[in-house]
């Protein structure tokens, strides 16, 4: 290639050449959306229960009429000071007012693994210890109830 050819290929583009060529147009900037305050959604209406069309405390009574609130005298409290709710069977009465340590000891006497070996307090604590105290009591009570009802 000669010097003349190189200079022709590297020659600057003139304004006339640019005008005749198709130039890619830049996209126009999007207009900013006006910021409007969001309206708060209206509170959802409470749906009636399937039991008898009511909502609230009566629903539990409709599905489980033998559940008690606060035991027979209505004064039983949880460790947190709230009124207890249980199904008023013999096991619930025995567990009412017991410390979580006592519940674990009672459960260890009754609950077995799939091979029929009784579980120790430590094994039960390893399984349920990550839960809050109320959930531990509920799970242990349900496990004991399942064993007692199966007999």
C-alpha positions, 0 to 999 in steps of 0.5 A: 500500500502506498502512502497516498492510499493510507492518507485517503483511508485515514482522512477525517470525515467532513460535516457533509458526509456526516449529514448524509450518513444515518446517525444513530439517534440517542433515546430521549430521557424518560420523564420523571414520574410524579411522586404521589403519596400511596393510599393506605389500603382499607383494612380487610373485613373479617371473614366469618368462621365456617362453624357458626358465622361468628369470629373471635373467641366463639370460633374455638368454642364452636370447633372444640367445645371442651376447651377451657380457658384458665382451667376449671376455675378460670384462673390458671395462668401461663408462665408469662401471666396469660390465661391458659387455654387447653382441652381439659383432658386428664393430661392437660390438668396434670400439666397445668401449672407445671414448670417446663423441667417437670414437663420434660421429666413427665414426657421422658417417662412416656415418650418412646422412639420408633424402636420402643426405647424411652427417650431421655430428658436430654434427647427431648431437650435436643429436639425441642430446646430451640422452641419457646417454652410454650411451644415446648410444652405444647409439643411435649403434651401432644406427644404424650397425649398421642402415646396415652390415646394409643393405649 
